[in-house]
Amino acid sequence: MRLYSLTDAVSVNSGGARYEAAEDGGFDFPDELASQLHSFHVGGKPAWETYDERRERLIADELGRPAAVLAAIDKRLQAAAPAGSPAGTGA
């Protein structure tokens, strides 16, 4: 099973074997080891994710980014607008 580290691991030693991250950051582990690693949490957050979990997280990050940027721009416009005028009209 292929897993991706959420703790920036670049290698894992287990049972006398050493596993190195591939170019995309993924590790190819035997199923039993992958199941064990996938269950690990650090500070209450998962330490490893599957390809599908990684894809969903990256998509959510990308979809959330524009909303955060627009909210920050709106906040700055409201702060810069003169008192009593609608934000962004310059009046």
C-alpha positions as CSV (number, residue, x, y, z in Angstrom):
1,M,0.0,0.0,0.0
2,R,1.3,3.5,-0.9
3,L,1.3,6.0,2.0
4,Y,2.4,9.6,2.2
5,S,3.9,11.1,5.3
6,L,2.3,14.1,7.0
7,T,5.4,14.5,9.2
8,D,7.9,14.9,6.3
9,A,9.5,11.5,6.7
10,V,12.0,10.6,4.0
11,S,12.8,7.1,5.1
12,V,11.4,4.4,7.5
13,N,13.2,1.5,9.0
14,S,11.0,-1.5,10.1
15,G,11.8,-5.1,10.6
16,G,15.3,-4.8,9.2
17,A,14.0,-3.2,6.0
18,R,14.5,0.4,5.0
19,Y,11.9,2.2,2.9
20,E,12.7,5.4,1.1
21,A,10.2,8.0,-0.2
22,A,9.7,8.1,-3.9
23,E,9.9,11.3,-6.0
24,D,6.3,12.1,-5.2
25,G,6.9,11.6,-1.5
26,G,5.0,8.3,-1.4
27,F,6.2,5.1,0.3
28,D,5.3,1.6,-0.9
29,F,4.9,-0.5,2.2
30,P,3.7,-4.1,2.7
31,D,0.0,-4.0,3.7
32,E,0.5,-5.0,7.3
33,L,3.1,-2.2,7.9
34,A,1.0,0.3,6.0
35,S,-2.0,-0.5,8.2
36,Q,0.1,0.1,11.3
37,L,1.6,3.3,10.0
38,H,-1.8,4.6,8.8
39,S,-3.2,4.3,12.3
40,F,-0.4,6.4,13.9
41,H,-1.3,9.9,15.1
42,V,0.9,12.7,16.3
43,G,-0.7,15.4,18.4
44,G,-4.1,14.0,17.6
45,K,-3.5,14.3,13.8
46,P,-2.8,11.4,11.4
47,A,0.9,10.9,10.6
48,W,0.2,9.1,7.3
49,E,-2.3,9.3,4.6
50,T,-3.3,7.2,1.6
51,Y,-3.2,8.5,-2.0
52,D,-7.0,9.1,-1.9
53,E,-6.8,11.0,1.4
54,R,-3.9,13.0,0.1
55,R,-5.7,13.9,-3.1
56,E,-8.9,15.0,-1.1
57,R,-6.8,17.1,1.3
58,L,-4.9,18.8,-1.6
59,I,-8.1,19.5,-3.5
60,A,-9.8,20.9,-0.3
61,D,-6.7,23.1,0.3
62,E,-6.9,24.5,-3.2
63,L,-10.7,25.1,-3.1
64,G,-10.3,26.8,0.3
65,R,-7.5,29.1,-0.8
66,P,-9.6,31.5,-3.0
67,A,-12.2,32.0,-0.4
68,A,-9.5,32.9,2.2
69,V,-7.9,35.3,-0.2
70,L,-11.2,37.0,-1.1
71,A,-12.1,37.3,2.6
72,A,-8.7,38.9,3.3
73,I,-9.2,41.4,0.4
74,D,-12.7,42.2,1.6
75,K,-11.4,42.8,5.1
76,R,-8.8,45.2,3.8
77,L,-11.3,47.1,1.6
78,Q,-13.6,47.5,4.6
79,A,-10.8,48.8,6.8
80,A,-9.7,51.3,4.1
81,A,-13.2,52.6,3.3
82,P,-14.2,55.9,4.8
83,A,-16.7,55.6,7.6
84,G,-20.3,55.3,6.4
85,S,-19.4,54.4,2.8
86,P,-19.8,50.9,1.3
87,A,-16.5,49.1,1.1
88,G,-14.8,49.1,-2.3
89,T,-16.8,52.1,-3.8
90,G,-14.2,54.7,-3.0
91,A,-17.0,57.1,-2.0
